[in-house]
Amino acid sequence: MIELIERVEAKKALRESELESPESTSGTPEKLYKIRGSAIDDYNRNR
């Protein structure tokens, strides 16, 4: 989450190569969404 906020505050654009796979680039909403999904899956497995 912090990386996303820092990217927005710095107005750091994605490079062309990062646009192809934003879910693997730190500080993107896609990456945050992927991490969230993994955390939910882990939580549900350990219940």
mmCIF file as gemmi writes it, N, C-alpha and C atoms, coordinates in Angstrom:
data_model
loop_
_atom_site.group_PDB
_atom_site.id
_atom_site.type_symbol
_atom_site.label_atom_id
_atom_site.label_alt_id
_atom_site.label_comp_id
_atom_site.label_asym_id
_atom_site.label_entity_id
_atom_site.label_seq_id
_atom_site.pdbx_PDB_ins_code
_atom_site.Cartn_x
_atom_site.Cartn_y
_atom_site.Cartn_z
_atom_site.occupancy
_atom_site.B_iso_or_equiv
_atom_site.pdbx_formal_charge
_atom_site.auth_seq_id
_atom_site.auth_asym_id
_atom_site.pdbx_PDB_model_num
ATOM 1 N N . MET Axp A 1 ? 0.821 -1.187 0 1 0 ? 1 A 1
ATOM 2 C CA . MET Axp A 1 ? 0 0 0 1 0 ? 1 A 1
ATOM 3 C C . MET Axp A 1 ? 0.867 1.254 0 1 0 ? 1 A 1
ATOM 4 N N . ILE Axp A 2 ? 1.949 1.201 0.818 1 0 ? 2 A 1
ATOM 5 C CA . ILE Axp A 2 ? 2.853 2.346 0.901 1 0 ? 2 A 1
ATOM 6 C C . ILE Axp A 2 ? 3.486 2.628 -0.456 1 0 ? 2 A 1
ATOM 7 N N . GLU Axp A 3 ? 3.878 1.576 -1.166 1 0 ? 3 A 1
ATOM 8 C CA . GLU Axp A 3 ? 4.48 1.771 -2.484 1 0 ? 3 A 1
ATOM 9 C C . GLU Axp A 3 ? 3.503 2.428 -3.451 1 0 ? 3 A 1
ATOM 10 N N . LEU Axp A 4 ? 2.233 2.062 -3.361 1 0 ? 4 A 1
ATOM 11 C CA . LEU Axp A 4 ? 1.212 2.671 -4.211 1 0 ? 4 A 1
ATOM 12 C C . LEU Axp A 4 ? 1.077 4.161 -3.893 1 0 ? 4 A 1
ATOM 13 N N . ILE Axp A 5 ? 1.009 4.493 -2.612 1 0 ? 5 A 1
ATOM 14 C CA . ILE Axp A 5 ? 0.887 5.894 -2.204 1 0 ? 5 A 1
ATOM 15 C C . ILE Axp A 5 ? 2.101 6.695 -2.668 1 0 ? 5 A 1
ATOM 16 N N . GLU Axp A 6 ? 3.287 6.127 -2.471 1 0 ? 6 A 1
ATOM 17 C CA . GLU Axp A 6 ? 4.502 6.83 -2.896 1 0 ? 6 A 1
ATOM 18 C C . GLU Axp A 6 ? 4.522 7.039 -4.41 1 0 ? 6 A 1
ATOM 19 N N . ARG Axp A 7 ? 4.07 6.04 -5.16 1 0 ? 7 A 1
ATOM 20 C CA . ARG Axp A 7 ? 4.041 6.166 -6.623 1 0 ? 7 A 1
ATOM 21 C C . ARG Axp A 7 ? 3.08 7.289 -7.041 1 0 ? 7 A 1
ATOM 22 N N . VAL Axp A 8 ? 1.936 7.354 -6.393 1 0 ? 8 A 1
ATOM 23 C CA . VAL Axp A 8 ? 0.953 8.396 -6.718 1 0 ? 8 A 1
ATOM 24 C C . VAL Axp A 8 ? 1.491 9.775 -6.337 1 0 ? 8 A 1
ATOM 25 N N . GLU Axp A 9 ? 2.058 9.88 -5.126 1 0 ? 9 A 1
ATOM 26 C CA . GLU Axp A 9 ? 2.581 11.177 -4.685 1 0 ? 9 A 1
ATOM 27 C C . GLU Axp A 9 ? 3.7 11.677 -5.601 1 0 ? 9 A 1
ATOM 28 N N . ALA Axp A 10 ? 4.533 10.758 -6.072 1 0 ? 10 A 1
ATOM 29 C CA . ALA Axp A 10 ? 5.645 11.138 -6.947 1 0 ? 10 A 1
ATOM 30 C C . ALA Axp A 10 ? 5.202 11.274 -8.402 1 0 ? 10 A 1
ATOM 31 N N . LYS Axp A 11 ? 3.942 10.917 -8.663 1 0 ? 11 A 1
ATOM 32 C CA . LYS Axp A 11 ? 3.401 10.93 -10.026 1 0 ? 11 A 1
ATOM 33 C C . LYS Axp A 11 ? 4.295 10.127 -10.969 1 0 ? 11 A 1
ATOM 34 N N . LYS Axp A 12 ? 4.74 8.967 -10.454 1 0 ? 12 A 1
ATOM 35 C CA . LYS Axp A 12 ? 5.641 8.106 -11.212 1 0 ? 12 A 1
ATOM 36 C C . LYS Axp A 12 ? 4.833 7.261 -12.204 1 0 ? 12 A 1
ATOM 37 N N . ALA Axp A 13 ? 5.104 7.481 -13.456 1 0 ? 13 A 1
ATOM 38 C CA . ALA Axp A 13 ? 4.392 6.724 -14.494 1 0 ? 13 A 1
ATOM 39 C C . ALA Axp A 13 ? 5.004 5.334 -14.657 1 0 ? 13 A 1
ATOM 40 N N . LEU Axp A 14 ? 4.209 4.433 -15.187 1 0 ? 14 A 1
ATOM 41 C CA . LEU Axp A 14 ? 4.716 3.096 -15.495 1 0 ? 14 A 1
ATOM 42 C C . LEU Axp A 14 ? 5.497 3.13 -16.796 1 0 ? 14 A 1
ATOM 43 N N . ARG Axp A 15 ? 6.568 2.359 -16.83 1 0 ? 15 A 1
ATOM 44 C CA . ARG Axp A 15 ? 7.304 2.204 -18.085 1 0 ? 15 A 1
ATOM 45 C C . ARG Axp A 15 ? 6.487 1.307 -19.006 1 0 ? 15 A 1
ATOM 46 N N . GLU Axp A 16 ? 6.81 1.349 -20.269 1 0 ? 16 A 1
ATOM 47 C CA . GLU Axp A 16 ? 6.088 0.545 -21.27 1 0 ? 16 A 1
ATOM 48 C C . GLU Axp A 16 ? 6.108 -0.941 -20.901 1 0 ? 16 A 1
ATOM 49 N N . SER Axp A 17 ? 7.244 -1.436 -20.452 1 0 ? 17 A 1
ATOM 50 C CA . SER Axp A 17 ? 7.353 -2.849 -20.085 1 0 ? 17 A 1
ATOM 51 C C . SER Axp A 17 ? 6.494 -3.19 -18.87 1 0 ? 17 A 1
ATOM 52 N N . GLU Axp A 18 ? 6.324 -2.246 -17.956 1 0 ? 18 A 1
ATOM 53 C CA . GLU Axp A 18 ? 5.5 -2.482 -16.772 1 0 ? 18 A 1
ATOM 54 C C . GLU Axp A 18 ? 4.019 -2.51 -17.112 1 0 ? 18 A 1
ATOM 55 N N . LEU Axp A 19 ? 3.632 -1.825 -18.173 1 0 ? 19 A 1
ATOM 56 C CA . LEU Axp A 19 ? 2.227 -1.823 -18.582 1 0 ? 19 A 1
ATOM 57 C C . LEU Axp A 19 ? 1.768 -3.19 -19.062 1 0 ? 19 A 1
ATOM 58 N N . GLU Axp A 20 ? 2.69 -4.004 -19.532 1 0 ? 20 A 1
ATOM 59 C CA . GLU Axp A 20 ? 2.346 -5.341 -20.004 1 0 ? 20 A 1
ATOM 60 C C . GLU Axp A 20 ? 1.961 -6.268 -18.861 1 0 ? 20 A 1
ATOM 61 N N . SER Axp A 21 ? 2.496 -6.038 -17.668 1 0 ? 21 A 1
ATOM 62 C CA . SER Axp A 21 ? 2.215 -6.892 -16.523 1 0 ? 21 A 1
ATOM 63 C C . SER Axp A 21 ? 2.194 -6.071 -15.232 1 0 ? 21 A 1
ATOM 64 N N . PRO Axp A 22 ? 1.204 -5.183 -15.083 1 0 ? 22 A 1
ATOM 65 C CA . PRO Axp A 22 ? 1.186 -4.308 -13.907 1 0 ? 22 A 1
ATOM 66 C C . PRO Axp A 22 ? 0.97 -5.054 -12.585 1 0 ? 22 A 1
ATOM 67 N N . GLU Axp A 23 ? 0.415 -6.258 -12.635 1 0 ? 23 A 1
ATOM 68 C CA . GLU Axp A 23 ? 0.187 -7.001 -11.395 1 0 ? 23 A 1
ATOM 69 C C . GLU Axp A 23 ? 1.489 -7.525 -10.796 1 0 ? 23 A 1
ATOM 70 N N . SER Axp A 24 ? 2.591 -7.447 -11.54 1 0 ? 24 A 1
ATOM 71 C CA . SER Axp A 24 ? 3.88 -7.859 -10.99 1 0 ? 24 A 1
ATOM 72 C C . SER Axp A 24 ? 4.783 -6.66 -10.706 1 0 ? 24 A 1
ATOM 73 N N . THR Axp A 25 ? 4.255 -5.447 -10.843 1 0 ? 25 A 1
ATOM 74 C CA . THR Axp A 25 ? 5.026 -4.233 -10.607 1 0 ? 25 A 1
ATOM 75 C C . THR Axp A 25 ? 4.622 -3.631 -9.269 1 0 ? 25 A 1
ATOM 76 N N . SER Axp A 26 ? 5.614 -3.39 -8.403 1 0 ? 26 A 1
ATOM 77 C CA . SER Axp A 26 ? 5.295 -2.834 -7.088 1 0 ? 26 A 1
ATOM 78 C C . SER Axp A 26 ? 4.713 -1.427 -7.217 1 0 ? 26 A 1
ATOM 79 N N . GLY Axp A 27 ? 3.778 -1.125 -6.327 1 0 ? 27 A 1
ATOM 80 C CA . GLY Axp A 27 ? 3.176 0.201 -6.302 1 0 ? 27 A 1
ATOM 81 C C . GLY Axp A 27 ? 2.054 0.42 -7.292 1 0 ? 27 A 1
ATOM 82 N N . THR Axp A 28 ? 1.469 -0.669 -7.809 1 0 ? 28 A 1
ATOM 83 C CA . THR Axp A 28 ? 0.336 -0.523 -8.721 1 0 ? 28 A 1
ATOM 84 C C . THR Axp A 28 ? -0.924 -1.079 -8.061 1 0 ? 28 A 1
ATOM 85 N N . PRO Axp A 29 ? -2.092 -0.56 -8.423 1 0 ? 29 A 1
ATOM 86 C CA . PRO Axp A 29 ? -3.336 -1.107 -7.88 1 0 ? 29 A 1
ATOM 87 C C . PRO Axp A 29 ? -3.492 -2.595 -8.209 1 0 ? 29 A 1
ATOM 88 N N . GLU Axp A 30 ? -3.02 -2.992 -9.389 1 0 ? 30 A 1
ATOM 89 C CA . GLU Axp A 30 ? -3.125 -4.398 -9.792 1 0 ? 30 A 1
ATOM 90 C C . GLU Axp A 30 ? -2.32 -5.299 -8.858 1 0 ? 30 A 1
ATOM 91 N N . LYS Axp A 31 ? -1.139 -4.862 -8.467 1 0 ? 31 A 1
ATOM 92 C CA . LYS Axp A 31 ? -0.289 -5.628 -7.547 1 0 ? 31 A 1
ATOM 93 C C . LYS Axp A 31 ? -0.957 -5.718 -6.182 1 0 ? 31 A 1
ATOM 94 N N . LEU Axp A 32 ? -1.506 -4.598 -5.71 1 0 ? 32 A 1
ATOM 95 C CA . LEU Axp A 32 ? -2.191 -4.58 -4.422 1 0 ? 32 A 1
ATOM 96 C C . LEU Axp A 32 ? -3.389 -5.527 -4.44 1 0 ? 32 A 1
ATOM 97 N N . TYR Axp A 33 ? -4.139 -5.53 -5.525 1 0 ? 33 A 1
ATOM 98 C CA . TYR Axp A 33 ? -5.294 -6.413 -5.657 1 0 ? 33 A 1
ATOM 99 C C . TYR Axp A 33 ? -4.85 -7.88 -5.638 1 0 ? 33 A 1
ATOM 100 N N . LYS Axp A 34 ? -3.746 -8.181 -6.298 1 0 ? 34 A 1
ATOM 101 C CA . LYS Axp A 34 ? -3.228 -9.556 -6.334 1 0 ? 34 A 1
ATOM 102 C C . LYS Axp A 34 ? -2.79 -9.995 -4.927 1 0 ? 34 A 1
ATOM 103 N N . ILE Axp A 35 ? -2.107 -9.115 -4.203 1 0 ? 35 A 1
ATOM 104 C CA . ILE Axp A 35 ? -1.67 -9.43 -2.834 1 0 ? 35 A 1
ATOM 105 C C . ILE Axp A 35 ? -2.88 -9.648 -1.934 1 0 ? 35 A 1
ATOM 106 N N . ARG Axp A 36 ? -3.881 -8.804 -2.091 1 0 ? 36 A 1
ATOM 107 C CA . ARG Axp A 36 ? -5.109 -8.932 -1.293 1 0 ? 36 A 1
ATOM 108 C C . ARG Axp A 36 ? -5.769 -10.279 -1.55 1 0 ? 36 A 1
ATOM 109 N N . GLY Axp A 37 ? -5.859 -10.655 -2.814 1 0 ? 37 A 1
ATOM 110 C CA . GLY Axp A 37 ? -6.46 -11.943 -3.159 1 0 ? 37 A 1
ATOM 111 C C . GLY Axp A 37 ? -5.7 -13.111 -2.559 1 0 ? 37 A 1
ATOM 112 N N . SER Axp A 38 ? -4.385 -13.041 -2.592 1 0 ? 38 A 1
ATOM 113 C CA . SER Axp A 38 ? -3.553 -14.094 -2.007 1 0 ? 38 A 1
ATOM 114 C C . SER Axp A 38 ? -3.744 -14.169 -0.496 1 0 ? 38 A 1
ATOM 115 N N . ALA Axp A 39 ? -3.833 -13.003 0.149 1 0 ? 39 A 1
ATOM 116 C CA . ALA Axp A 39 ? -4.033 -12.97 1.595 1 0 ? 39 A 1
ATOM 117 C C . ALA Axp A 39 ? -5.381 -13.578 1.978 1 0 ? 39 A 1
ATOM 118 N N . ILE Axp A 40 ? -6.411 -13.28 1.209 1 0 ? 40 A 1
ATOM 119 C CA . ILE Axp A 40 ? -7.736 -13.844 1.48 1 0 ? 40 A 1
ATOM 120 C C . ILE Axp A 40 ? -7.712 -15.358 1.289 1 0 ? 40 A 1
ATOM 121 N N . ASP Axp A 41 ? -7.07 -15.818 0.229 1 0 ? 41 A 1
ATOM 122 C CA . ASP Axp A 41 ? -6.965 -17.263 -0.004 1 0 ? 41 A 1
ATOM 123 C C . ASP Axp A 41 ? -6.227 -17.954 1.138 1 0 ? 41 A 1
ATOM 124 N N . ASP Axp A 42 ? -5.105 -17.37 1.573 1 0 ? 42 A 1
ATOM 125 C CA . ASP Axp A 42 ? -4.344 -17.941 2.689 1 0 ? 42 A 1
ATOM 126 C C . ASP Axp A 42 ? -5.179 -17.975 3.959 1 0 ? 42 A 1
ATOM 127 N N . TYR Axp A 43 ? -5.89 -16.909 4.221 1 0 ? 43 A 1
ATOM 128 C CA . TYR Axp A 43 ? -6.74 -16.844 5.418 1 0 ? 43 A 1
ATOM 129 C C . TYR Axp A 43 ? -7.809 -17.943 5.377 1 0 ? 43 A 1
ATOM 130 N N . ASN Axp A 44 ? -8.461 -18.077 4.231 1 0 ? 44 A 1
ATOM 131 C CA . ASN Axp A 44 ? -9.522 -19.072 4.107 1 0 ? 44 A 1
ATOM 132 C C . ASN Axp A 44 ? -8.985 -20.495 4.225 1 0 ? 44 A 1
ATOM 133 N N . ARG Axp A 45 ? -7.771 -20.747 3.755 1 0 ? 45 A 1
ATOM 134 C CA . ARG Axp A 45 ? -7.171 -22.088 3.885 1 0 ? 45 A 1
ATOM 135 C C . ARG Axp A 45 ? -6.824 -22.418 5.321 1 0 ? 45 A 1
ATOM 136 N N . ASN Axp A 46 ? -6.485 -21.403 6.106 1 0 ? 46 A 1
ATOM 137 C CA . ASN Axp A 46 ? -6.038 -21.635 7.486 1 0 ? 46 A 1
ATOM 138 C C . ASN Axp A 46 ? -7.144 -21.533 8.519 1 0 ? 46 A 1
ATOM 139 N N . ARG Axp A 47 ? -8.352 -21.375 8.068 1 0 ? 47 A 1
ATOM 140 C CA . ARG Axp A 47 ? -9.469 -21.264 9.025 1 0 ? 47 A 1
ATOM 141 C C . ARG Axp A 47 ? -9.833 -22.597 9.583 1 0 ? 47 A 1
